[in-house]
């Protein structure tokens, strides 16, 4: 039975060039399904990777109690000073706490792909300790800002997606002019931000406090000591989160939305591909009716015929899936885009076509090929020999 199935499969595959148009329908349909599915999930994967890469497990973000994002948080100067002196925060070589009070505000820049409208961008005012707390962040062009001056350093992602933020340019925000003096790269969500001195930001944006405090933990038990101390202090009402956990949590809703969208689109396109496969394989069976009947008359069984048609359908599906994955990789992998994040500002990230996504796309293609090939294969196995020979 196995030898019969392999022999018929070989005949089927050799005849594909003679009916390449119908076979191409299956390949193109499944390539489209896999390409769209992979591209959508690559967007979610890239966004999640960017935010998950942000932050350290040995550092914490402290915000006002109940705040979900920094933009919704607010701490006054007294609270900030109390937080910095709390137990559980590491101290630097100078004996000062390794902590940075930070203020997040929203400004507007013009995107390169939409010159008619501005888009929200994050401006982060930071203490001098901010750079030391983020060792992955490097100044790659120009210099860092000078405390006390209206100077900005911009993330590399901002320069990719927005205009008017190049080194030497003047950015106007809230009625004030700021000079861009440097570009930094961190490989995470901070690449989508503009940074400046927090005291200058407070004065310019008429703020007195900060949005959050970023602090390095003092040893393995630092998180527990800090959380307990701040929780027991009636003068502050704050939530303490590990920095990496905070940024990872911001991807959940986006990934859920993209996952639902990818599922709906895949189902709709998959149904179309199933019908295309059914039509193509039915046409192939009808065209080869005399050949199949002759094989049956020579002693070949119905089951090997069914298996051979299914194998042909799966091979065409696999070719389509590989083509779709290749299209998605070539067109979208590392494509830089931006989308609205939890702070209602643009986050710049790159699509990530991972091996896991490619495998998932190929599995979907094979499932569609299996469904689309089964009924035509069953019909081929049940073709009456005498009727097929007479009809042909």
N, C-alpha and C positions, 0 to 999 in steps of 0.2 A: 504493500500500500504506500509506503514511504517512497519507494523508487518510482511508482506511478505518479505520485504527487510532484516529485522533483522533475520528472520528465515533462509533465504537462506545464509546470511553472516555467521551465526553460523555453518551451514553445511560446508561451504567453509573452514572456519578456522579449523574445526575438521579434515578435510581431508588433511591438509597441511603435517602432518607427513608421509602420504602415498606417497606424491610426494615432499619430502623434497629436492631432488637434484635440481629440477627446481626452487624451491623457493629460495634455497641457492644462485643460480646464481644472482638473483635480489639483495639479501642482500649484497653479496660480492662486486658486481659491484658498488652499491651505497655507501658502506662503503669506497671503494677506492676513489671515487669522493669526498666525504665529507672530508676524511682525508687529501688528497692532497690540496684541496681548503683551509681548515682551517689552515693547516701548513704553506702555503705560506703567507696567510694574518696575521698569528700569528708572522711571521718573521717581516713583515712591522710594525705591531702594537708594537712589542718589541723595534724595532729601534726607532720608533717615540716616544715611552714612555721614552726611555733613554734620547733622546735629549730634549724633552719637559720638562723633570724634571731638566734640567740644567739651572741654572741661576735664578735671582730674577727679579721681576717686578719693584723693586725700585733701580735697578742698571743698568748701561749702559755700552756698549762696544763702544769705539770710535776708528775708523779706518780711514785710508787714504780715501779720497773721491773716490767713484766708486769701492772700493774693496768689493768683495763678501765674502771673507773669510780672516781669519787672516794671512794665509800663503802668500796671495797676497798683504798684506798691509805693509806699512813701514812708520814710524815716526822717525824724528831725535830727538836728546836730547832737542833742543830748543823748538820744537813743543810739546814734552811730558811735559816739565815744564810749558808751557803756558796753556796746557789743564788742568793740575792738579790745577792751580790757578783760573780757570774759575768759574764764579758764577753758582750756581745750584748744586755744588758738596758738599756733607756733610763733616763736619770736625769731627775729633775724639776728645777724652778727652784731648789729648796732643796739640790740636789746629792745627794739620796737616790735610791736605785733605785726606779723605778716598778713596785713589786711588792707583792703582798698574799698573805701566808700565810693559808690558809683551811681551816677545819675543818667537815666535813659530818657531821651526826648525824641520826638519825631520831627524830622525835617523833610524837605522835598527836593528831589533831583529829577532831571528829565532823562528818561530811558533812551538808549540809542535806537531802539526799534519802534519808538512811539514819541516822536518829537512834539506832538500836539498836546500831550498831557504829562503832568508830573506824576511821580510815584513816591510813596513814603519810604524814607530811609532812616535807619537808626543812628542817632548821634549819642555817643557814650562819653560822659565826663568821668575821668578816673583820677585816683590818687597816684602819686609816684610809684607806689608798690605794685601797681597793676601789671606792669611789664614783667616784673620778677615772678609774679604769681602765674604767669602764662609763659613758660619757657619755650613753648612751640612757636610763639609769635616773634617774628624777626622783621626788622626794618630792611627792606630790600632795595629801596631807592630813597634818596634824600636823607632826612634826619627826623628825629622825634620832635614833638612840639615843645616849645619853651613855656614852662609854667608862668602864668600871669599874662600871656599874650593870646590874642585870638588866632591861634594856629591849629591846623588840623593835620592828622595823618589818616590816610584812607586805606581800606582793605583792598586787596587786589581784585576781589570779586566786584567791588563797586566800579573800578576802572573798566572791567570787562563789559558791564551791562549799562552803565550810566555815563552821561557826558558832562563836561564842565567841572570834573573833580581831579584833573591832572595836576601834577606838581607844578607850582607856580601860579595856578589859577586862583581866582577869588570866588568863593562861594558865599552867596548872600542868604542868610537865615535870620528870620524874625527881625528884619530891619537892620542887621549888623553884617559887616563884611569879615569873612574869615579867609586866611591864606592857607593853601595846602602846601605843606612843607615836606611831606614824606609819604611813602607807600609801605605798607606792611603786609606780610603773608603769614597766616596761621594754619591754613588747611582745614578750617572749620567754619562755624557760623560767624565768627568775628570778621571774616573776610568781607562780610556784607555791611560793615559798620564804618562810621567816621568817629575818630577818637580825638579828645581834647582834654585840657586841664579842667578838673571838676569845679574849681573855684571860679574860673572864667565862665564856665557854663552856667553856674548858679547865678552869677551877676547878670549875664546876658539874657537868660531865660526866666529871670525873676523867680528863682527857686531858692529855698533856704536849706533844704535837707538833701537827701539822696533817695534813690530807688531801692538800693540793696547794698549789702556789704559782702564782698568776696574775701574769704579767709582761708589760709592754709591750716590744716589740722596738726595738732601736736601729738604725734604718735598714734598707735593703733586704737587707743581708747579716747582719742580726742573728740570724736563725734558725739559719743555718749556724754562726756563731761560737759561739752559746750551746750548740747541740747538740754541737759538737766539744769545747768546754771541759768540759761536764758528762760527756760520754762518756769523756774521758781522765782524769777525777778519780776515783781509787779510793775516795775517802771517800763517794761517793754512787753509788747505783744507781737511775737515774731514766729515765723516758721523757719526751721533749719533743714536744708536739703543738700545732699551731696551735689556738687556742681554737675557731674556727668548725668546723674539721675534727673536733674532739672531739665537739661536739654533733651535727653532721650524722651521724656514724657511729652514734649511738645510735638513729637512726630506721630503720636497715636491717631489723632483725628484725621490728619492728612493721609496716613497710610490706609486707614479704614475707608475713607472716601474714594481713594484711587483704587483700592481693592474691589469695592462694589462696582465702580465704573468699569474696571477691566473685566469683571465677571459678566456684566450686562452686555458689553460690546462683544465679548468672546462668544456668548451664547447666541446672540443675534447673527454674527458673522459665521459662527459654527453651523447653525442651522442651514444657512445658505450653502456652505461648503458641503454639508451632508447631502443636500439635494443635488448639488453639482456632481458629487461622487456617485450617487445613485444613478443619475441620468447617464453619466459617462460609462459606468460599468455595465449598465443595462445595454447600452449601445454596443459595447465591446462584446458582450455575450451574444447579442443578436447577430452581429457581423460574423462571429466565429461559430455560428450554430452548426454548420455542416462539419467543420473541423472537430468540434466537440462530439457530435453524433458519430463520426467516423471512429474517434478514439474509443467511445463507448462500445461500438460494434466490434472493435478489436479486443475487447475484454477489460478495458480500463473501468474502474468502479466510479460511482457517483461521488463518494467522499473525496477521493483524490482530486476530482474536478473542483469540488467546493473549496478545498484547501488551496489549490493553485490560484483560483480567482481571488481568494482572500489575501494570499501572499502578494499578488500583483497590486491589489488595492493598498496594502500596507506599505509596499515599497514606494509607490507613487506618493503616498501620504508623507513618508519619511523624507523623500526628496523635497517635497513642498515645505515641510517643517524646517529642514536644514536651510533652504533658500530664504525662508522668512526670518530665521534667526540671524543669518548672515546679513540680510538687509537691515535688520534692527541694529546689529552691531556696527555696521559701517556708517549708518545714518545718525545714530543716537548715542552710541557709547562716548562718554566724556563730553557730550554736548552741554555747554554752559547756558543755563537759563536762570530765571528768578521767579519766585512766587511769594504770595503773601504768607507771612508766618504768624505765630501766636501774638506777637507784639503789634500786629497790623502794619508791619513794615516788610519790605522786600528782603527775602533771603536768597542769596545766589548759591546755586549748587550745580552739579553735573550729573547727567544720566549715568547709571551704572548697569551695564548689561552683564550680569554675573553668570557663571556656569550653572547655578541653580535655576535661574530664570530660563536659560536655554533648554535645560532638561525638561522643565515644566511645559514649555512650549512644544517640545517634541512629543511629549506624552499626550498632550491635547491633540496634536496632529494625528498620531497613531489611533487614538480613540475615535476620531472623526472618520479616519480611513476604515477602521473596523466596522463602524456602524454603516457607513456608506457602501461598503463592499459586501456585507452579509447577504442581503436580499438578492442582489444579482448573482452571487455565488450559489445561493440556494436554488435559484431558478436554473442556473446552468447545470447543477447536479441532477435536477429533475426533468430535464428536457427529454421528451420521448424520442428514442433513436429513429424509428421509422418515419415519424412525422417530420422530424428535422431534416432528414435526408430528402424526403419528397419536396418539402418547402424550398430547400436550397436548389 
